[in-house]
Amino acid sequence: MVFEAVAKMIADQLKVDPSQVTRDAKLVEDLGADSANVMVLIMDLEDQYGIQVDDSAIASLKTVGDVVGYIEQKQQ
């Protein structure tokens, strides 16, 4: 499932406890990501899922759930 893979990727990259990575967790406020972390995460997700994340969509990806939903939408 997409959520588990994305959650593991986020936990590994941000070096946070996997239990903190919930659908409602905010990347910046809750998990401590900065803009560089977000950009690396986006590039990793693009490679992992073979998608292109639109620049205009990046600002709307605030929570883990937002990221998962975006990936699932792009895979349809």
C-alpha positions in Angstrom: 0.0 0.0 0.0 1.2 3.5 -0.8 0.9 4.9 2.8 3.2 2.3 4.3 5.9 2.9 1.7 5.6 6.7 1.9 5.6 6.6 5.7 8.8 4.5 5.8 10.5 6.8 3.3 9.5 9.9 5.3 10.6 8.3 8.6 13.9 7.3 7.2 14.7 10.6 5.5 13.6 12.8 8.5 15.0 10.4 11.1 11.8 10.4 13.1 10.0 7.5 14.8 7.8 5.7 12.3 4.9 5.9 14.8 4.9 9.7 14.3 4.3 9.4 10.6 0.5 9.4 10.4 -1.8 10.5 7.7 -2.6 13.7 9.6 1.1 14.5 10.5 2.2 17.8 9.0 5.6 17.4 7.2 7.0 20.7 8.5 5.3 21.4 11.8 5.0 17.9 13.1 7.9 16.0 11.5 10.4 18.8 11.3 10.9 18.8 7.5 12.5 21.9 5.9 12.2 22.9 2.3 15.3 20.9 1.3 13.8 17.8 3.0 10.6 18.3 1.1 12.4 18.6 -2.2 14.5 15.5 -1.7 11.3 13.6 -0.6 9.5 14.8 -3.8 12.5 13.6 -6.0 12.5 10.2 -4.2 8.8 9.8 -4.6 9.1 10.7 -8.3 11.7 8.0 -8.8 9.9 5.4 -6.6 6.5 5.8 -8.3 7.5 6.9 -11.8 5.5 10.1 -11.5 6.1 13.8 -12.0 5.0 16.1 -9.1 3.8 19.3 -10.5 5.5 22.4 -9.1 2.1 24.0 -8.5 1.1 21.0 -6.3 4.1 21.0 -4.0 2.7 23.8 -1.8 -0.5 21.8 -1.2 1.4 18.7 0.0 1.3 19.7 3.7 0.5 16.4 5.4 1.5 12.8 4.9 -2.0 12.1 3.8 -1.8 14.9 1.2 1.3 13.2 -0.3 -0.3 9.7 -0.3 -3.4 11.1 -1.9 -1.4 12.9 -4.6 0.5 9.7 -5.5 -2.6 7.6 -5.6 -4.3 10.2 -7.9 -1.3 10.2 -10.2 -1.2 6.4 -10.5 -4.8 6.2 -11.8 
